[in-house]
Amino acid sequence: MKAHDGMYIGGEWRPGSGQDTIEVVNPADEQVIGHVPAGTADDVDAAVRAARAAFPGWAATPPAERAALIGALRDVLAARQDEIAETVTAELGSPLPLSRAVHAAVPVLVAGSYAELASTYSFEEKLGNSTVLLEPVGVVGAITPWNYPLHQIVAKVAPALAAGCTVVLKPAEDTPLVAQLFAEATREAGLPAGVFNLVTGLGAVAGQALAEHEDVDLVSFTGSTAVGRRIGATAGAAVKRVALELGGKSANVILPGADLARAVNVGVANVMSNSGQTCSAWTRMLVDAERYEEAVALAATAVAKYVPGERVGPVVNARQQARVRGYIERGVEEGARLVAGGPDAPREQGYYVSPTVFADVTPDMTIAREEIFGPVLSILRYEDEDDALRIANDTVYGLAGAVWGADDEQAVAFARRMDTGQVDINGGRFNPLAPFGGYKQSGVGRELGPHGLSEYLQTKSLQF
């Protein structure tokens, strides 16, 4: 795969200050497909200085002009969707149809939504005898994960640009190649030099330097709750704003009277998509006792369609493979019933994990409480709706969820009582304008739509 041997800083590709590089490995065949620079604190500093220098001009750019440039960026991404999909498949291992439909197409949709919002959003309002101004926060440090590498970049960079902020991006070290494609796209779209900057590197080095940099005004991070806590603590010491999208252990609640077959099939598909590497995946399926065994049988049939190497790809690396297989072993040890899959690797080459379904899972089991981040579904039994609500909310997380009912009214009534940031009702469709983010330890702040844009704005009032 094509890889740049430098950082994108101040509108140009320049060598990194260090000598170390990071191997990019295809998780499907374990072959090295490229190398990128391992950025240092000096590289981060250079990128932040470039972003700071570009900030006054970009903040003063009329919103309509910012919108036009974001629209141009969307168009470049749309024109390069095939290249983006192939790149994500190579470095993440996702099947090419998924890369085309999600990893390449959704970022185009989200970028387009912010091109529209930037031109229509009200950046000031009258409030009594005051004029309230919504102004860009400043320089944004964006740290993105590997599971949806381009979507997470666009979900942070597009609203930051729409708000008038400049950005330094540190992408995940496992999937940096599509970030380089994005940097190329920003230049092709005509973004002024320094408005967007890219530093590749390790989280413990480049990511930490970005989070700690005194001239970064806001850190937007997506990743594990453990790392999010450290970033939050670092930012708190500097009284710096953060937006944190963290872990999840979402409940898929199937209420009595719901279409059981549809709910189970969609639920299994949700967990197996992207090899289970989705923070909002509905990894806990809750079914009433009367229909429990029927649901288990339906899930076993549904998961058999997810053949490793065909419909489901590998997990991202060997560490993640060992971690997920360890959770499956733990589930067996703690007494859960293995309905499908198991801890054994399904293929000799590649970081594959068998799509796995557990039944007879109780809320106190490790697999019901901790985020596994792999193709593993736990099916739990409940006695009545109050019991289902207790189980659904009995988690430190609160990122997403789903409710299936006999009708929308029944499902919505239950969803209103769930402690989570986003709930799909009877198979509700993805909405790029709906706010996405979590309750409790699933994070702080929201992404997507106008709520995502507001994360990058600060408020000033003028009294007359």
N, C-alpha and C positions, 0 to 999 in steps of 0.2 A: 504494500500500500504506500501511496505517496505520503511523505512526512517531511515537514520543515525542520531544519536543524537549528532553528532559532526561536525567539519570542516575538510576538507581534506587539510592538510598543511604539506609541507615537506615530502610528500610521505606516510603520515599516517593519519588515522582518530583520531582526538583529541577533547576533550570537548571544548565547547566555554567558554569564560571567564565570560559570564553573565548567568543569570538564566532564562531569558525570552525566549519563543518559539513562533513560528508562526504557526498558523493552516493552513493546506492545505485543501481546500474545493472543492469538486466535483461540478462544476456549474450546472450540469444536474439534480442533486437531492438535492443539498445544504447540503450534508453530509460531515462531517470531515473525511478525509481519511489518515491524517498523520500530524506530527508536525516536524518542523526543528528548529535548534537554530537561535535565533535572534542575529546575529553577532554584535560585538562592534568594536570601533576604535582599541582596543587592539588586537582583532582577525585579523583585517585587517593589523595591523602593523606586527604581527607574520607572516602572509602570505607573505607580501611584503619582509620581511627579508629573508624568505625561498627562494623566487624567486630571490632576489639579490644574495644570496649565490650560487645558482645554475647557475646563468647567465654566468660566465666566462667559465665554462666547457661546457655548452650547445652551446654557441656562437662559441667555438672552435671545436665543433663536425663537422666533414666533412659533407657537404650537402647530400651526398649519404647515410650516416648513419641516418641523420635526416629524409630523405625521407623514409627509410626502417621502421623507428619507426612510422611515420605517416601512412604508409601503413599497419602496424600491427594494429594501432588504427582503421583504416577503416575496417579491417577484423573483429575486435571485435564488432564494431557497426553493421556490416552486420549480424553477427551471433546472435545479440541480438535484431534484428528488431521487433520481436513480442512483447518482453517485453517493448521495447521503445514505440511502438504504443499503447499498453494497458495503459502504464503510462501516456502518453500525453492525451489520451482519458479521463482518470480518473481525471487529474488535470486541463485540459483546456476545456474538454467537447466536443471536436471535434468528429464527427462520426468516428467509427473505420476504415472504408474504407479510409477516408481522412488521418487519422493518419498513416495508413500503406503506402499509396501512396506518401504522402508528408512529414509528420513530421518525419517518420522513414527512408524513402528511400532517400530523397534528401540530408540529411547530409552525407550519405554513398558516394553518388556521388561527393559531394563537397570535402570531405576528400580525396577521391581517386584522384581528380584533383590536390590537393596540394602535395600528395605523388609523383605524376608525375612531377609537376613543381619544387619541391625542388631538384630533381635530374637533371633537364635540364636547370634551370634558370642560367643565367650568372651573377655571383656576382662580376665580375670585367671585365674591358674592357680597351683597349688601345685608347687613344685620343691624337694624336700628340705625344709630348714627355712626356705625363703623363700616369700613370696607375690609373684608377678610380676604387675605391673599394666601393662596396655596403655592408654595415655592419649593423647588427641588432641594432635597436634603444635602446633596453635594457629591462627593466621590463614594461610589458603592464598591465594596469588595464582595464579589459573588463567588461562592464555593459550591460546586455542583457535583452530583453523584454519578455513578456509572450506569445505573439501571435504566434510566431514560435520558441518555446523555445530551441529545440536542433539545428535547422538550424542556428539560430543566434549565438549560442555558437560555432559551427564548423566553421562558416563563419569568426569568429574572431580568434579563437584559432589555427586553422590549418595553416593559413598564418603566424601568429606570430611565431609558432613553425618552420615552413619552413624557415623563415628569420633568426632564431637563437635567438629569444626573449624568455623570460620566462613570465608566465602569472599568474595573480590573477583574478579569475572570481567571479563576484557578480551577480548571476542570479535574475530574477524577483521573488518577494516573492510569487506570485500566482502560479508559476510553478517551484518549486525548485527540485522536485523529479527526473525529467529527468536529471537535472544537476548533481545530485548525481550519477545517472547511468553513466553519462559521466566520472565523476571522477574515478569511478570503472574501466571503460574501459581504461583510461590512464594508470592505474597501471597494468592491465592485459596485455596491449600492451608492457609494459616494459619501459615507459618513466622514466628517472632518477628522483629521489626525488627532489622536489622543482621546477621542470620545469613547472608543472601545479599545481595550488592551487585553492581551492574553499572555499569561505566564503558566507554562506547564511545570509540574513538579510534584513532589510528595506532600501529603497533607501536613505531616509533622514538621516540614521545613517551610515550603512556600505558603501553604495554607495558614500555618500559624503566624508567619511573618505578615501576611495580609490582614488577618484578624487583629493583630497587635499594632499595626501601623498607626501612628498618631494622626496621619492625615487622611485616614479612611473614616468617613462619617457614618456609614451604615454597613453592617455585615449581613448579607443574605446567604444563609446556609441551608442546604438540604442534605440529610444523612442520618446517621445514628443518633439516638437520644444521648448516648454517652459523650460523643464529640460535641453535640449541641450544648450540653451542660458546660463544657469547658469553654466554648466560644462565648456563651452567655456570661460566664464568670469574667472572662477577659474583657468583654465589652462593658460589663457593669463597672469594673474598676476604672475604666476610662470614661464612664457615663456616655457610652456610645450606643446608638440604636442597633437593634438586631431584628431580623426576620428569620425564624427557625421553623423549617418543615422537617419533622423528625419521624420516629417510628410509629407503628400501628399494630393492632391486633383486632381487626374489625370483625364485627358480628354480622352474619347473614341470617336474619330471623324470619323463619317461615311460619306464619300464623295459621291456625286452623281455618280451613276454608280456602286457602290459597291454592293456586295451580301447582301442585307438588312437583310434577315432572319438569315443568318449565323452571321453577325456582331452583331445583337441584341442578339441572343441566347448565343453567346460566351461572350458578354458584361455582360449579366445578370449573367451568371455562374461565371464570374470573380469577381463580386461584392458580390455574395452570398457565395462564397467559404470561409471557415474558419469563417463563421458567419459575414462576412464583416470586420473582424479584420485583415486587410492587409494594410500596409502603402502605397503600390503601387496600390491599387485597383482603377479601372477606374470608379469612382463614379459619374462622369459627362458624360453623353452620349449626343453627339451633332449630330443633324440630320437636314438635309435641310428641309425647310418649305413644299416643295411639298410632301415629304414622311413622314412627322412628325407623323401624326395620325396613319399611318400604323405601324410605329415603336413602338408607344405607345401600340397599340393592341398586337403586337408581344411580347413586354416586359411583358404585363399583363398575357399572356398565358404562357410564359416561367417561370415566377416567381411562378406560381401556383404549379409547380413541387417541389418547395423547402418547404417541410413540416417540421415545427419545431419538433425536436425530432427524425426525420428520416433522411432526406437529409441535413438538416442544424441544427447545434447544438446551444447551448446557447452562450451568451457572457460570459466573464470570471468571472464577479462578480456582486453583486447587484448594486454597484456604476456605473459600466459601463452600466448595464441595464437601470437604471434611467436616465443616461446621454443620451443614444441613444433615448429612448422614449421621452425625453424632446426635442430633435432635431426634431423628427417627429411631435410633437405638434406645434413646432415653424413653421415648414413648412406649416402646415394647417393654422395657424394664419396669415401667411404672404401671403396667397392666392394661394399657389401651389395646383394643382389638385391631390387628392389622387386616384391613379389608383389601387393600391393593398396594402394590409397590413393596418397599422395604429398604433397608440400608445398603444392600449390595449395589455396586455400580452397574448400570445396565449396558454399558459399552466399554470396550477395552481402551479406547482412545477418546480423549476429550473429558471435560469436567461435568459429566452428566450425572444426574440424580434421578432415580426412578420416581415418576409421579405417584404419590403416596396418599392413601386415605385411611384415617383411623376412625373407628367407632368406639362406643363405650368410653368416651373421653369425659372426664369430670373436670369441673372448673379449677381444681387445685393442681392438676397435672402441669408439668413444665411446658408441654406442647400446647396447652391451652392458655398459658400466661405469657410466654416469651415470644418475641418476634423471630421467626425462623428464617424468613426471606428465601424460601425455596418452594418447590411444588408439593407442599404438604397441607392437607386439609384435615381438620378435626371436626367430627360431628358430635354434638352434645345434645342431650335429652332434657326437655323441660316439662313441667307438669301443667302449668297454666300461664297466662300472659304475665302476671306479676313475677312468676319465677323466671320467665324468659327475660324480662327486663332486668331483674337482679343479675342474672348471668351475663347479659350483654354489657351492663355497666360495671361489672366486677373486673376492672382492668385499669392499669395505670395509664393506658393509652386512650385516645379519643379522636382518631383521625377520620374514619369513614364508617360505612356500614350499609346495610340494605334491609328492607322490610318488604315481605310479600304478604298480601292479605287477600281476602275474598273480594275486596274493592279498595279503591284508593282511600276512602274515608277511614276504614279500619286501619290501614297501614300508616296513614299520616298521624292518626291519633297515637299510635305506638311510637312512631319516629320522634314525635315532639317530646317524648320522655327520655330519649336516648342521649347520653352524654358524649356526643361526637359531633365533628364539624361538618360532615356532609353525609347525607343518607339518600340512597337511590330507592325510589318507591316503585314497586312492581316492574322492575327492569328499566327505570328511567334512563334516558340517553345522556351522554356526555354533553355538557354545556360549557363552552370556553369562556363564558362571561360569569359563570357562577363562582363565588369565592371558594377556594380550597385551602384547608388548613385545619389544625387540630385543637382539641380541648386537652387539658391535663398535660401529660408528658409527651404529647404528640406535637407540641410546638407553640410558637408565638407568631401571630400575624397571619396574613392570608395571601394567596397567590391567585392570579387570573382575574380578568374583568376589572371593573372600577375599584373594587376593594383591593385588588393587587396593585393597581396604580397608586392608591392612597398611601401604601407603605413607603413610598419613595418621596413623599411630600411632607413639608412642615408648614405650620400655620403662623401667620403674622396678621395682626389686626391694626388698622389705622382708624383712630377716632377723630371725628369732625365736630 
